[in-house]
Amino acid sequence: MTEVPVRTGVITLGQLLKFIGMIPTGGEIKSFLMETSIKVNGEHENRRGRKLSPGDVVEVEGHEAVTLTIADM
């Protein structure tokens, strides 16, 4: 499982997918979410604005799971 540090405490699903390189631009998030199975904490999710916090686990079909952590300042 990959850990992704978050500085702000909250990040959206769309921001996370862009940050980890799953999508090159934010404009592609809608089609990516429609075509790809994504789970947040074990529940299917397709909202790009879904708020994620440290401790949340995001699973993207065909990729390693990602856990959000608090970034060291």
RODORO-587528 format. One record per residue (C-alpha): residue number from 0; residue in three letters; x, y, z. Coordinates in pm, whole numbers, m for minus. Example, Ala and Ser with C-alpha at 12.3 -4.5 7.8 and 13.67 -1.06 7.14 Angstrom:
REM RODORO-587528
+--------+-------+--------+--------+--------+
| drengu | lumpa |      X |      Y |      Z |
+--------+-------+--------+--------+--------+
|      0 |   ALA |   1230 |   m450 |    780 |
|      1 |   SER |   1367 |   m106 |    714 |
+--------+-------+--------+--------+--------+
This chain:
REM RODORO-587528
+--------+-------+--------+--------+--------+
| drengu | lumpa |      X |      Y |      Z |
+--------+-------+--------+--------+--------+
|      0 |   MET |      0 |      0 |      0 |
|      1 |   THR |    132 |    341 |    m99 |
|      2 |   GLU |    114 |    631 |    148 |
|      3 |   VAL |     35 |    980 |     18 |
|      4 |   PRO |    106 |   1268 |    259 |
|      5 |   VAL |   m155 |   1546 |    268 |
|      6 |   ARG |    m66 |   1892 |    402 |
|      7 |   THR |   m410 |   2050 |    406 |
|      8 |   GLY |   m582 |   1772 |    599 |
|      9 |   VAL |   m849 |   1733 |    328 |
|     10 |   ILE |   m815 |   1664 |    m45 |
|     11 |   THR |  m1076 |   1573 |   m306 |
|     12 |   LEU |  m1073 |   1244 |   m494 |
|     13 |   GLY |  m1008 |   1432 |   m819 |
|     14 |   GLN |   m708 |   1615 |   m668 |
|     15 |   LEU |   m567 |   1288 |   m536 |
|     16 |   LEU |   m598 |   1109 |   m871 |
|     17 |   LYS |   m420 |   1398 |  m1043 |
|     18 |   PHE |   m150 |   1419 |   m772 |
|     19 |   ILE |    m62 |   1048 |   m795 |
|     20 |   GLY |    m55 |   1059 |  m1176 |
|     21 |   MET |   m366 |    853 |  m1255 |
|     22 |   ILE |   m497 |   1137 |  m1473 |
|     23 |   PRO |   m288 |   1406 |  m1645 |
|     24 |   THR |   m546 |   1687 |  m1610 |
|     25 |   GLY |   m845 |   1760 |  m1393 |
|     26 |   GLY |  m1064 |   1777 |  m1703 |
|     27 |   GLU |  m1029 |   1402 |  m1754 |
|     28 |   ILE |  m1160 |   1303 |  m1411 |
|     29 |   LYS |  m1527 |   1261 |  m1511 |
|     30 |   SER |  m1458 |   1005 |  m1783 |
|     31 |   PHE |  m1197 |    830 |  m1567 |
|     32 |   LEU |  m1448 |    789 |  m1283 |
|     33 |   MET |  m1712 |    653 |  m1523 |
|     34 |   GLU |  m1472 |    398 |  m1675 |
|     35 |   THR |  m1279 |    289 |  m1365 |
|     36 |   SER |  m1385 |    111 |  m1047 |
|     37 |   ILE |  m1277 |    315 |   m743 |
|     38 |   LYS |  m1338 |    240 |   m377 |
|     39 |   VAL |  m1289 |    471 |    m80 |
|     40 |   ASN |  m1271 |    284 |    250 |
|     41 |   GLY |  m1426 |    m19 |     81 |
|     42 |   GLU |  m1726 |    168 |    m67 |
|     43 |   HIS |  m1764 |    232 |   m442 |
|     44 |   GLU |  m1716 |    601 |   m524 |
|     45 |   ASN |  m1764 |    806 |   m842 |
|     46 |   ARG |  m1780 |   1164 |   m711 |
|     47 |   ARG |  m1472 |   1368 |   m803 |
|     48 |   GLY |  m1544 |   1608 |   m517 |
|     49 |   ARG |  m1548 |   1334 |   m251 |
|     50 |   LYS |  m1350 |   1472 |     43 |
|     51 |   LEU |  m1064 |   1251 |    161 |
|     52 |   SER |   m885 |   1281 |    495 |
|     53 |   PRO |   m575 |   1119 |    646 |
|     54 |   GLY |   m649 |    753 |    716 |
|     55 |   ASP |   m875 |    709 |    413 |
|     56 |   VAL |   m786 |    421 |    180 |
|     57 |   VAL |   m844 |    462 |   m193 |
|     58 |   GLU |   m843 |    159 |   m421 |
|     59 |   VAL |   m831 |    209 |   m798 |
|     60 |   GLU |   m899 |    m92 |  m1019 |
|     61 |   GLY |   m571 |   m241 |  m1142 |
|     62 |   HIS |   m350 |    m29 |   m913 |
|     63 |   GLU |   m202 |    m50 |   m565 |
|     64 |   ALA |   m418 |     90 |   m283 |
|     65 |   VAL |   m333 |    438 |   m152 |
|     66 |   THR |   m356 |    553 |    210 |
|     67 |   LEU |   m362 |    924 |    296 |
|     68 |   THR |   m133 |   1035 |    578 |
|     69 |   ILE |    m59 |   1367 |    749 |
|     70 |   ALA |    241 |   1540 |    588 |
|     71 |   ASP |    533 |   1646 |    805 |
|     72 |   MET |    572 |   2022 |    791 |
+--------+-------+--------+--------+--------+
